[in-house]
Amino acid sequence: MKILVVKGEAGKDIWEDVKLSKFGIKKIVAEKTKQKEEKTETKDEIRLKLKNLFHLRYFFFLLKQIPREKPDVLIVKRPYPTTVLPAILYKIIFRKKFLMHLDEWEINKPFRPKLGFKNIMLFIFTYVSIAFADGFVVGNKNLKKLIHSNKPFFYLPNGAIPWIIKPAKIIKPKKKIYCLYIGGSYRKVQEPMYRAFASMKNAKLFVAGKVCNELGERKNVVKLGEFEFKDLSKIASKVHVLLATFDYHWHLQFTSNVKIFDYMCLRKPIIASEIGEIPEYLDYGKAGYLIKPGDMKQLKRTLKMIKSNYNEALEKAKYARKLAEEKYDRRLLIKNLLKELENLK
């Protein structure tokens, strides 16, 4: 079976960092113009995103390239007009299978305040793709509740890359316990975590990733800035605990959290909010510590517990690494998907 994956934009997901050719899969990624100087999203970048949304050159490229590749199954990530329309035409003309790879952001677009016009267009083409697709690839099982379709669903979480992210060096806490939070962008759901560390005397929070560009000065919080994935193990080697703790927001129950899979590879104790599929990833507390969303008192108690019995926390961390290697490895997840697609009618 020949499979072609068409991505509407570049980005970290299940289709990255894996040699897809080994699985008989080819990938095409849309052209994406990047701002080199500005790291935050400017008005120029917003205009560029709108331009990419209706990128006619890419549309005509896909219109020619998809039939040339002759895939038996076409998987489209991101419901842009430039990706969805060529996929629908290919399905109708060549009578091949078309699967839409959706996440919660597409389903929820009109209700997000930023980029209103773009959100509405994505919402429209999301439901156009739902109408024409032969099935759906989803990173979270709960998305079935939002899509409302009897067509087949194929479960494909973002998964781990343990061959790239190596276990971090272990250091045991002494007077203070150091924690690391990695974030792509600042969101209000992170606020309880920052406030909690502002009142802690024996703990310090290190923050890494693009979130540092948007995060102002916070008490007891150290911003490490953006980083390369090859440096992630070195960064994690300087801390004792990895955090994915949030306040409650409804959309979090539908996400496939890439951060958790990265954390699992690092073999460091994890504290995460009990939202969506995160409890399942961490084997319901056997591979990490789960706390209620927004419950920062529970976070403080959990940190004290980890500090007092760090060896037990390390055992959970070792198990998390094992799960990343044996259950959530991206290569294994893609291999399982291919087996399921053989039954697609």
N, C-alpha and C positions, 0 to 999 in steps of 0.2 A: 504493500500500500504506500503510495506516494503522498506526502503531506506537505503543504505549503502554509507557513505562518506569515501573515501580513500584519505588521505593527503600525499603528497610526502615528506613533512617536517613540523616540528612544526612552529607555527607563529601566530600572531594576525590577525584574520579575522572573518568573519561572523560565522564560525563553532566553535568558542571558547567562553567560559564564558556563554554558554547556555546549559541547561539540555535537550539535544537532544532526550533523551529517551521518554520525554513527547510527542514528535511529531512522535514517531515510527521510529526514525532515530538512526542508530548506526555509530560510527566513528572509523576509524583505522588510526593511525598516524605512519609514517615511523620512524624507529629508527634514532636518530640524536646524534652524538657524539659531546660533547661540550668541548671547551677549558675553563678550570676553571681560569687559571691565566691570560691569555691574553684576553683583552676586544676588541682589534682591530683584524681585519682579518689578520692572519699571513699566511705564506706559508704552514705551517702545516695544518691550517684550510682549505685552498684551496684544499690541497690533500685529506682531509677528505670529503670535498664536492664532489670531483670527485669519491671518494670511495663510498659515499652514492648514487651517480648517478647510479652506476652499482652494487648495493648491492644485490648479488645473493641470500643471505639468506632471505632478505626481499621479493625478487621476488618469491621464492618458497613458502614462507609463504603466500603471497597473492594468489598464484595459488591454494593453498588448502583452505585458509580461506574464500575467496569470495563465492565459491560454498556452503560452510558450512552455511554461513549466508543466502543464498538464497534470495538476494534482488530483488525486482521487478525493481527497478531503482538503478543503480550504478553511483555515482557522483565522479569523480576523480579530485583532485586539485593538480596541478603540473604535466606536461607531461614528467615524467621520464620514461626510459625504464622499470624500476621495477614496475611502476604503470600502465602505458598504455598497455603494452603487456598482463598482466593478465586480464585487463578489456576487451580488444578486444576478447581474447579467451573465456571469460565468456559470452560475448554478442553472439558470433557465436555458441558456443556449446549449451547454455541454452536458446537462443533466448530471452534474456531480454534486457532492455533499458540501454544504456550507455551514460551519459552526461559528457562533459568535462567542468570543471570550469577554465576558462582562464582569465588572466589579460594582461596588455599591455607589461609586461616584457618578457613574453614568445614569443609574436609576434615579438618583437624587438631584440631578443637575438643576432643575428649575427653582429649587428651594434654596440654593446657595446664593448669597448676595453678590459675589464678585462675578464679573464677566457675564452679565445677564443675557445678552444676545447669544453668546457662544453656548451658554448653558441650555438655553431653549432649543437651539439647533441640535445640540448633542442629545437632548431628551427626545426630540422628534425622530432622529435617526437611530436612536437606541430602540425605539418601538417599531421603526421600519425594519430594523435588523431582526427583532424578535419575531415579527410577522413572517419573514422570508427564510429565516435560518432553519436548518434541519435539527438543530440541537444547540446546547449551550455548554461552554466550558466555564466553570465557576471556581473561585478560590475559597469559597465559604459555602457550606451546605445551606445556611440560612437564607442565601439569596433566592432560593426557590420561592420563598414567601413573597418576594418583591416582584419576581418575573411573571408569576401566574401563567404557567404554560404546561401542557401535557407532553410536550416534546422531551426527548431524552436530555438528561443533565450528566455532565462528566466532571467529576470532582478533581481539581488540580490546584492545591494550595501552592503558594510561592516557593516553599521548600528551602532546604539548607544547602550550602556549598562547603561541606567539610574539607574537601580537597584544596580549597583556597584559604578558608579561615581556620587557622591552626589553633590548638589549645593555648590559652594564655598562661603565663608564669604564675604560679600560686604564691601569694604572700598572705600571711595571717595577720588579722587586725591586732593592734596593740591599744594605745590610748584612744585613737579615733578610728572609725570605720569609714572607708572611702567608697562612694557609690558612683556609678557611671550611667548616664542617660544619653542615648543616641536618638536624635530627632531630625526629621527632614524639614519641618517647618514649625513655627510656633502656633499653638492652638490653646484656647482657653481651658481645655480639659487637662492641660499640664499644670495649671496654676496651683492646685492644692499641694502638689509635690514641691514646688518652689517655696511655698509658704511654710510647709512642714520643715524644710531644711533651714529656713531662716531662724527657727526657734530651737534647733538642735545644737547642743554644745559638743557632743562627742561624735558627730558625723559631718561629713562634707560631701557635696554633690559636684561631680564633674560632668559637664555637658559637652557633647561633641556632635558635629554635623552642621547642616545648613541652618538649623534652629538658632545657632549662635549669632547669625547675622541679624536676626529679628529680636533676640532676647536682650532686654536692657540689663543694667547692673542689678544683681540680686545678692542679698546677704547670704554668705556661706555657700555661694555657687561660683565655680571656676569654669570659664568658657575656654574650651580647647580648640575651637574652630573646626573647619572642615578637614577631612582626612581622606587618604587613599585606603582602599580595602586591604592592601598589603600591610598597612600599619595598624590595623584594628587590633591584632593580638598584642602588639607592643603597648597600645593605649590601655587595653584591658588588664595588662600585667601590673599596672600601677594602682589598681583598685581591688576591692574585696567583693563587691556586689554589683550586679547589673539590674537596672530598673526599667520596667515598662508599666508604670503606675499612672492611671488617669482618673479623672472625674468621669461620671457617667455621661455618655452621649449616645443616642439611639443608633447612630451609624456604625459605632465601634463593634456592634454585634454582627455586622456583615463583612468585616474586613478579614483579609488573610495577612496577618502581621509579619512583614519581612524581618522586622527587628528581633522578634522572638527567635526565629530560626537562626539568625546571626549570633544571638546570645548563646543559644544551645551549643553552637560549635566551639565557643570559647572556653567551655568547661569551668565556668565561674558560677557561683550561686545567683539565682534569678529570683527577683520579686516582681510579680506581675498582677495587674488587676484582673479580676474574675469576670471577663467580658467575652462574649462571642465564643470562638473556638480556642481561645488561649488555654482554658483549663484542659481541653483535650490534647493540645500540643504538649503540655507539661504533665501529661498522664495524671491529671486531677490531683496535683500536689506532690507526686512522687519524684518529679524532675525539677521542681522549683517550689517557691512559696506563693500562694495565691491569697490576695486580699480583696476586700470589697471595694468597688470603684469609689474613689474620693475619700476613703476612710484612712486618713493620715495618722490617726492614733494607732490603728492596726499596723501601719507601716513602721512606726516607731517601735512598737512591741516586737515586730518581726526582726527588725535590725538588731535589737538587744538580744533576741533569741539566737540569731546567727552569730553574733559576736561571742556569746557565751559558749556556743557549741559549733565552732566553725568546721570541725571534722565531719559532723553530720551534714552540714550544708554542702560540703565538698562531695559527699557521696551522691547527693541529689544532682549536683553539677555533672558528675561523671556519667550518671544515668541519662542526663539531658544530651550529652555529647553522643552517647550510644544511640539514642533515638534519632539524632540528626544524621548519623551514619547509616543506620539500618532501616529506618522508617521514612524519614523526610528528606533524604538525599534527592536533589532535583532529577538526577539521572534515573533513579528508581521510580520516581513519580511519573516521569515521561514514559518510561518503559511500561508502566501499568496502564497509562492512558492509551497507548498503542494497542494493548491487548483488548481493551474495552471498545476501541473504535473498529476493531475487526467485526464486531456484531452490529455495527451501525447499518441500518437498512434505509 
